[in-house]
Amino acid sequence: MSSGHGRVLGMSYLVASVAGVVFFVLSVALLGYWPKRVLDEQTRAMGPEYVLELTPSERRGRAVYSREGCAYCHTQQIRYLASDRARFGAPTLAWETRLDYPHLWGTRRIGPDLSREGGTRSDDWHYTHLFSPRAVVPQSVMPAYERLFDDAPDRPRQQARDLVAYLNTLGRARELAGPEGEARAEAGCQCPDDELANMAFGGELNAHPARTRRTHDTPPLLPAGDLARGRQLFAAHCATCHGPTGGGDGPGATGLLPAPMNLAEHQYAPARVADVLWNGVAGTAMPAWRDHSPDDRAALVSAVLALESTRLEPSLPDNLMELGQRAFRANCVQCHGERGDGSGSAAAELPIAPTSFVRQRPTLSAALRALRGGIPGTPMAPWTTRLSDAELVAAAQYVRTLYGAPGAESR
């Protein structure tokens, strides 16, 4: 090879090497440094001055989440897509994860996104789901984490407690920022004409269809639904906790407190069932089912109403009914209200709304059991120290007479 050809070849190598280095530097700058700088600027401009840091338990839970590979199947980033916004809520802003290193955003959704998981499910639901996922979600492909428990879902080890504590932090920062934080973020965005960026504002922060609500904004109930379809849906989604016959004895019931309702022991107004399906029962593991169509919810209402175990109940003489009324007014109206519709003066302060006997009638035995033993996991305490046996029986029978009062379907 001539010296001229060697110089050309050497120069080609040199140019290729320089080009490779320049390309690498540009790649790092354009794909690494520049996006980081943009995100840092967005975080400073849009985020609140202070963000609540993780507690030691929550940090340990984050380590468990990372160690167990949860990010392989769950994302922690709501994207700027209509489908994401409809299912999960407002898209994730950069500042929400500014204390999250390394990031656990994930790339696959074998399971649902967890960006707004905090406050969406109760702790006992999470423990049951971790211990035996298919006990509460029949079609789940999530592996069981029994090693985080002492042989039962209601006996979590510290690692399970830490993991659930961490899950409860997801979405907390933005929720705590409140309306003021949203206003600051929107002002800091400086993007009035950017349609994509503005998707992060103005919508519902957490649109999870299972998140419970205390409100009664239930859509109008459709006429009687398809009972056969309702029974199929009940078997697929409800029997895991409530049992195949509604007795509250499903495989997922073991670790839940309060225990799932024994649906066969109550007579329900259709509006009551529709309300629970739309809003869930706040303070319990009973989720909302807003992701079901109106027809399917109507079918489920029919299926639940059909579970009632009809039985003859004894009637009480007038003097005992008066005794029951006096006992109720002296001891129960603070929570259950004067009319027994759950609108007592203390009702709003309770973690679980008091029962409305106007829309829900228990059997006599169920009412007596609640009065004598309370309902574990709820504010309902035993009344054996305050009421005599005669008063307990009379009060249990009295509350049953409140069912179906005028306006029951609308409350």
RASULHU-V68942 format. One line per field, one symbol per residue. phi: phi as a letter, one per 40 degrees, with the letter a starting at -180 (. if undefined). burial: b if it has 9 or more other C-alpha atoms within 8 Angstrom, else e. A space follows every 10 residues. Layout:
phi: ???
burial: ???
This chain:
phi: .ccccccccc cccccccccc cccccccccc bbccdccccc cccccbcccb bccccdcccc ccccdcccgc ccbbcbaccc bdcccccbhc dccdccbccb bccbcgbbbc bccbdbcdgc bccccccccc cadccbbdcc bcccbcccbc gaccbccccc ccccccdccc gcdccccgdc cccccccccf bcbccccccc bgcccbbdcc ccbccbcccd ccddcccccc ccccccbbcc bcgcbgcgbc cccdccaccd cccccbbbcd ccccccccbg bdgbccccbc cccdcccccc dccccccdcc acbcbbcdcc cccccccccc bbccbcgdcg cgbcccdccc cbccccccba bccccccccc ccbgbdgbcc bcbccbbcdc cccccccccc cccgcdgdcb b
burial: eeeeebeeee eeeeeeeeee eeeeeebbbb ebbbbeeebe ebbebbbeee eeeeeebbbb bbebbbeeeb bbbbbbbbeb eeebbebbbb bbebbbeeee eeebebbebe eebbbbbbeb bbebbbbbbb bbbbbbbbee eeebbbebbb ebbbebbebb bbbbbbbbbb bbbbeebeee bbebbbebbe eeeeeeebbb eeeeeebbbb bbeeeeeeee eeeebbbebb bebbbbbbbb bbbbebbbbb bbbbbbbbbb ebbbbbbbbb bbbbbbbbbb bbebbbbbbb eeeeebbbbb bbbbbebbee eeeeeeeeeb bebbbebbbe ebbbbbbbeb bbbbbebeeb ebbbbbbbbb bbbbebbbbb bbbbbbebee bbbbeebeee bbbbbbbbbb ebbbeeebbe e
